[in-house]
């Protein structure tokens, strides 16, 4: 069972990269709420563009694809959580593979910098996109267990970057003794994340489309693909707890592990749930030439249940209701002319 982050002193310096984004910003707030007094949040975006700003946290605007900036970010760090990457939903990672691949510079420089700084632990946010795409062609394909990443045939661009970065983490432990921890995220969603503009993931995109259709009276919704693709979606609170538990479990040093819900739904069912929350029923228009990713992907949680005696468990409908309410608030704030983050 994990010791949780309470195993280190409240004044230990925690570094979170990608802190201007959805998961990174939420993780900073998670640590702050636990009473940690020295948190360094790092992102390349200007501060006004960060999704969340937590009071009393040191915030640095640095491009971590540059090694010198990684050295600055890791100075004095006890624990480093690397969530920095150029990424987005399927529409982004299928169209901008070069940008996704370039994120390998971030993890390469951050690992070396954390090692040189004498950090005790290093967390890397990997992805279910590392899994062999041959195992994910059909909506009903089996849940993916950790060993299914090999033989390797990851998603082009983003998936290969994550898989190679996992190997870097494992070798820094094997050769240099830096304790690294690797979680393969499965579709994280929730409030305070991207909800418009092309980088948003399916839950946020569907929420926004339903809100817009309801507001305009349009009564239609565009769906990428034929709606039969299946996925599991993990609520942000489960993700944060999972990161904490994985980072502080000695059995998981340099050992990739799934971090995701095993509640599998089709995209059509996802739309059903959001429609129920909104109290509307829309006509569906399927865009068969739009990016749609693999046919089916689900998290096999056998390993995380065995090692941590825990797994993400927030019901999708419950998490969607909170996400929908937050995006609806943002949508109408933007409509009223207020500045909102997308």
C-alpha positions as CSV (number, residue, x, y, z in Angstrom):
1,X,0.0,0.0,0.0
2,X,1.3,3.5,-0.8
3,X,2.7,5.8,1.9
4,X,1.3,8.9,0.2
5,X,3.2,12.2,0.0
6,X,2.8,12.7,3.8
7,X,6.1,10.7,4.0
8,X,8.1,13.8,3.2
9,X,8.3,17.0,5.2
10,X,5.8,19.8,4.5
11,X,8.7,22.2,3.7
12,X,10.2,19.8,1.1
13,X,10.4,21.5,-2.3
14,X,8.0,20.0,-4.8
15,X,8.3,20.9,-8.5
16,X,5.4,20.5,-10.8
17,X,5.9,21.1,-14.5
18,X,3.0,21.7,-16.9
19,X,1.5,23.6,-14.0
20,X,-0.3,26.0,-16.3
21,X,-2.3,23.1,-17.7
22,X,-5.2,21.1,-16.5
23,X,-3.6,18.2,-14.6
24,X,-0.5,20.1,-13.5
25,X,-2.5,23.0,-12.2
26,X,-4.8,20.7,-10.3
27,X,-1.8,18.8,-8.8
28,X,-0.3,22.0,-7.5
29,X,-3.6,22.8,-5.8
30,X,-3.7,19.2,-4.4
31,X,-0.3,19.6,-2.7
32,X,-1.1,23.1,-1.4
33,X,-4.3,21.8,0.1
34,X,-2.3,19.1,1.9
35,X,-0.3,21.8,3.6
36,X,2.9,21.8,1.6
37,X,4.6,25.2,1.8
38,X,7.2,25.0,-0.9
39,X,5.8,24.3,-4.3
40,X,7.4,25.5,-7.5
41,X,5.0,25.5,-10.5
42,X,6.5,25.7,-14.0
43,X,4.9,26.2,-17.4
44,X,5.9,28.0,-20.6
45,X,2.6,29.8,-20.9
46,X,2.4,33.4,-19.6
47,X,0.8,33.5,-16.2
48,X,-2.5,35.0,-17.3
49,X,-3.0,32.0,-19.5
50,X,-2.6,29.4,-16.7
51,X,-5.8,27.4,-16.0
52,X,-5.3,27.6,-12.2
53,X,-3.1,29.8,-10.0
54,X,-2.7,28.7,-6.5
55,X,-1.8,31.3,-3.8
56,X,1.6,31.2,-2.1
57,X,3.1,29.1,-4.9
58,X,6.3,30.0,-6.7
59,X,5.4,30.3,-10.4
60,X,8.0,30.2,-13.2
61,X,7.4,30.8,-16.9
62,X,10.0,28.6,-18.6
63,X,10.2,26.6,-21.9
64,X,11.4,23.2,-20.6
65,X,12.5,22.0,-24.0
66,X,15.6,24.1,-23.2
67,X,18.0,22.3,-20.8
68,X,19.1,25.5,-19.0
69,X,15.5,26.2,-18.0
70,X,15.1,22.6,-16.6
71,X,18.2,23.2,-14.4
72,X,16.5,26.3,-13.0
73,X,13.2,24.5,-12.5
74,X,14.8,21.6,-10.5
75,X,17.1,23.6,-8.2
76,X,16.7,22.3,-4.7
77,X,13.9,19.9,-5.6
78,X,13.1,16.9,-3.4
79,X,10.3,15.6,-5.7
80,X,9.7,16.4,-9.4
81,X,6.4,15.8,-11.1
82,X,6.9,16.2,-14.9
83,X,3.5,16.8,-16.6
84,X,4.8,19.2,-19.2
85,X,4.1,18.2,-22.8
86,X,2.8,19.7,-26.0
87,X,-0.4,17.8,-26.4
88,X,-4.2,17.8,-26.6
89,X,-7.1,15.7,-27.6
90,X,-7.2,13.4,-30.7
91,X,-7.7,16.3,-33.0
92,X,-4.4,17.7,-31.9
93,X,-2.2,14.6,-31.5
94,X,-3.2,13.3,-34.9
95,X,-2.5,16.6,-36.7
96,X,0.6,17.8,-34.9
97,X,2.9,14.8,-34.4
98,X,6.1,16.8,-34.7
99,X,5.1,19.0,-31.7
100,X,4.2,15.9,-29.7
101,X,7.5,14.2,-30.5
102,X,9.4,17.3,-29.5
103,X,8.2,16.8,-25.9
104,X,10.9,14.2,-25.6
105,X,13.3,17.1,-25.1
106,X,11.4,18.1,-22.0
107,X,11.6,14.8,-20.3
108,X,15.2,14.2,-21.3
109,X,16.3,17.5,-19.9
110,X,14.1,17.3,-16.8
111,X,15.4,13.8,-15.9
112,X,19.0,14.9,-16.1
113,X,18.3,18.1,-14.2
114,X,16.4,16.4,-11.5
115,X,19.3,13.9,-11.1
116,X,21.9,16.6,-11.0
117,X,19.8,18.5,-8.4
118,X,19.7,15.5,-6.1
119,X,15.9,15.0,-6.3
120,X,14.7,11.9,-4.4
121,X,11.8,11.0,-6.7
122,X,10.7,11.8,-10.2
123,X,7.2,11.3,-11.7
124,X,6.5,11.0,-15.4
125,X,3.1,11.3,-16.9
126,X,2.9,8.8,-19.6
127,X,-0.2,7.8,-21.6
128,X,-2.3,4.9,-22.8
129,X,-1.3,6.0,-26.3
130,X,1.9,3.9,-25.7
131,X,-0.1,0.7,-26.2
132,X,0.1,-1.5,-29.3
133,X,-2.5,-0.1,-31.7
134,X,-3.0,-3.6,-33.2
135,X,-4.8,-4.5,-29.9
136,X,-7.2,-1.5,-30.1
137,X,-8.8,-1.7,-33.6
138,X,-12.3,-2.8,-32.5
139,X,-14.6,-1.2,-29.9
140,X,-14.9,-4.5,-28.0
141,X,-11.1,-5.2,-27.8
142,X,-9.8,-6.3,-24.4
143,X,-8.7,-4.0,-21.6
144,X,-5.0,-3.1,-21.9
145,X,-2.7,-4.4,-19.3
146,X,0.8,-2.9,-18.7
147,X,2.6,-5.6,-20.7
148,X,0.6,-4.8,-23.8
149,X,2.9,-1.9,-24.7
150,X,5.3,-4.5,-26.2
151,X,5.9,-5.6,-28.9
152,X,5.8,-1.8,-29.5
153,X,3.5,-0.3,-32.0
154,X,2.4,2.9,-30.2
155,X,0.4,5.7,-31.7
156,X,2.5,7.7,-34.1
157,X,4.0,10.9,-32.6
158,X,2.6,11.2,-29.1
159,X,2.5,7.5,-28.2
160,X,6.1,6.9,-29.3
161,X,7.4,10.0,-27.4
162,X,5.8,8.7,-24.3
163,X,7.1,5.1,-24.7
164,X,10.7,6.3,-25.3
165,X,10.5,8.7,-22.3
166,X,9.3,5.8,-20.1
167,X,12.5,4.0,-21.1
168,X,14.6,7.0,-20.2
169,X,13.0,7.0,-16.7
170,X,13.7,3.3,-16.3
171,X,17.3,3.7,-17.3
172,X,17.9,6.6,-14.9
173,X,16.9,4.3,-12.1
174,X,18.9,1.3,-13.4
175,X,22.1,3.2,-14.1
176,X,22.0,6.3,-11.9
177,X,19.7,5.4,-9.0
178,X,17.1,8.1,-9.5
179,X,13.8,6.7,-8.3
180,X,11.4,7.3,-11.1
181,X,7.6,6.6,-11.3
182,X,5.5,6.2,-14.4
183,X,1.8,6.4,-14.7
184,X,0.0,5.7,-18.0
185,X,-3.0,8.1,-17.9
186,X,-6.3,7.1,-19.6
187,X,-8.3,10.1,-20.7
188,X,-8.4,12.5,-17.7
189,X,-11.3,15.0,-17.6
190,X,-12.9,17.4,-15.2
191,X,-13.2,21.2,-14.4
192,X,-10.4,23.6,-15.1
193,X,-9.3,22.0,-18.3
194,X,-9.2,22.7,-22.0
195,X,-12.8,22.9,-23.4
196,X,-12.5,24.7,-26.8
197,X,-10.0,25.6,-29.4
198,X,-8.8,22.2,-30.8
199,X,-6.9,20.7,-27.9
200,X,-9.9,19.6,-25.8
201,X,-10.6,15.9,-25.2
202,X,-13.9,14.1,-25.8
203,X,-15.7,14.8,-22.5
204,X,-15.1,18.5,-22.6
205,X,-15.8,18.7,-26.3
206,X,-19.1,16.9,-26.0
207,X,-20.1,19.1,-23.0
208,X,-19.3,22.2,-24.9
209,X,-21.2,21.1,-28.0
210,X,-24.3,20.2,-26.0
211,X,-24.2,23.5,-24.1
212,X,-23.9,25.4,-27.4
213,X,-26.7,23.4,-29.1
214,X,-29.0,23.9,-26.1
215,X,-28.2,27.7,-26.0
216,X,-28.6,28.3,-29.7
217,X,-31.6,26.0,-30.2
218,X,-29.6,24.3,-33.0
219,X,-30.7,20.8,-31.8
220,X,-27.8,19.1,-33.6
221,X,-24.4,17.8,-32.5
222,X,-21.4,16.8,-34.6
223,X,-19.6,13.6,-33.5
224,X,-16.2,12.6,-34.8
225,X,-16.3,9.1,-36.2
226,X,-19.4,6.8,-36.1
227,X,-19.8,7.0,-32.3
228,X,-19.0,3.4,-31.7
229,X,-15.4,4.0,-30.5
230,X,-15.0,3.0,-26.9
231,X,-12.9,4.6,-24.1
232,X,-12.7,4.9,-20.4
233,X,-12.5,8.3,-18.8
234,X,-10.9,9.2,-15.4
235,X,-12.1,12.1,-13.3
236,X,-9.3,14.5,-12.2
237,X,-9.7,13.8,-8.4
238,X,-8.9,10.1,-9.0
239,X,-5.9,11.1,-11.1
240,X,-4.4,13.3,-8.4
241,X,-4.8,10.7,-5.7
242,X,-3.4,8.1,-8.1
243,X,-0.3,10.2,-8.8
244,X,0.4,10.6,-5.1
245,X,0.0,6.9,-4.4
246,X,2.1,5.8,-7.3
247,X,4.9,8.3,-6.6
248,X,5.2,6.9,-3.0
249,X,5.0,3.2,-3.6
250,X,8.4,1.5,-3.5
251,X,7.1,-1.5,-5.5
252,X,6.5,0.8,-8.5
253,X,10.0,2.3,-8.9
254,X,10.6,2.5,-12.7
255,X,7.5,0.4,-13.3
256,X,4.9,1.7,-15.7
257,X,1.3,1.3,-14.4
258,X,-2.1,2.1,-15.7
259,X,-3.9,5.0,-14.1
260,X,-7.4,5.1,-15.5
261,X,-11.0,4.1,-14.9
262,X,-12.2,0.7,-16.2
263,X,-15.7,2.0,-16.9
264,X,-15.8,1.6,-20.6
265,X,-18.3,3.6,-22.7
266,X,-18.8,4.3,-26.4
267,X,-18.7,7.9,-27.6
268,X,-22.4,7.5,-28.3
269,X,-23.0,6.6,-24.7
270,X,-20.9,9.6,-23.6
271,X,-23.2,11.8,-25.6
272,X,-26.2,10.1,-24.0
273,X,-24.9,10.9,-20.6
274,X,-24.2,14.6,-21.3
275,X,-27.6,15.0,-22.9
276,X,-29.2,13.5,-19.8
277,X,-27.3,16.0,-17.6
278,X,-28.4,18.9,-19.9
279,X,-32.0,17.7,-20.3
280,X,-31.9,17.7,-24.1
281,X,-31.9,15.2,-26.9
282,X,-30.0,16.2,-30.1
283,X,-29.8,15.0,-33.6
284,X,-26.4,13.5,-34.3
285,X,-24.3,14.1,-37.3
286,X,-21.4,11.8,-37.7
287,X,-18.2,13.1,-39.2
288,X,-16.6,10.0,-40.6
289,X,-13.5,11.8,-41.9
290,X,-12.6,13.5,-38.6
291,X,-9.8,12.2,-36.3
292,X,-11.2,9.4,-34.1
293,X,-8.2,7.5,-32.8
294,X,-8.3,3.7,-32.1
295,X,-11.5,1.7,-32.1
296,X,-11.4,0.7,-28.4
297,X,-9.2,1.5,-25.4
298,X,-9.8,0.6,-21.7
299,X,-7.7,0.3,-18.6
300,X,-6.9,-3.1,-17.1
301,X,-6.7,-2.2,-13.4
302,X,-5.5,-5.7,-12.2
303,X,-2.1,-4.4,-11.4
304,X,-3.1,-1.2,-9.6
305,X,-5.7,-3.0,-7.5
306,X,-3.1,-5.6,-6.5
307,X,-0.3,-3.2,-5.6
308,X,-2.2,-0.2,-4.2
309,X,-5.5,-1.9,-3.2
310,X,-7.2,1.1,-5.0
311,X,-8.3,2.2,-8.4
312,X,-10.0,5.2,-9.9
313,X,-13.7,4.9,-9.0
314,X,-15.6,8.1,-9.7
315,X,-18.6,7.2,-11.8
316,X,-18.5,8.8,-15.2
317,X,-21.9,10.4,-14.9
318,X,-20.9,12.0,-11.5
319,X,-17.7,13.4,-12.9
320,X,-19.4,14.6,-16.1
321,X,-22.1,16.5,-14.2
322,X,-19.4,18.5,-12.4
323,X,-17.5,19.0,-15.6
324,X,-20.6,20.1,-17.5
325,X,-21.5,22.7,-14.8
326,X,-18.0,24.2,-15.0
327,X,-17.9,24.4,-18.8
328,X,-21.4,25.8,-18.9
329,X,-20.3,28.6,-16.5
330,X,-17.2,29.3,-18.7
331,X,-19.4,29.3,-21.9
332,X,-21.8,31.9,-20.7
333,X,-19.0,34.0,-19.1
334,X,-17.4,34.1,-22.6
335,X,-20.7,34.9,-24.2
336,X,-21.1,37.8,-21.8
337,X,-17.7,39.2,-23.0
338,X,-15.6,38.1,-20.0
339,X,-12.1,36.7,-20.5
340,X,-12.0,33.0,-20.0
341,X,-9.4,30.3,-20.5
342,X,-10.1,27.7,-23.2
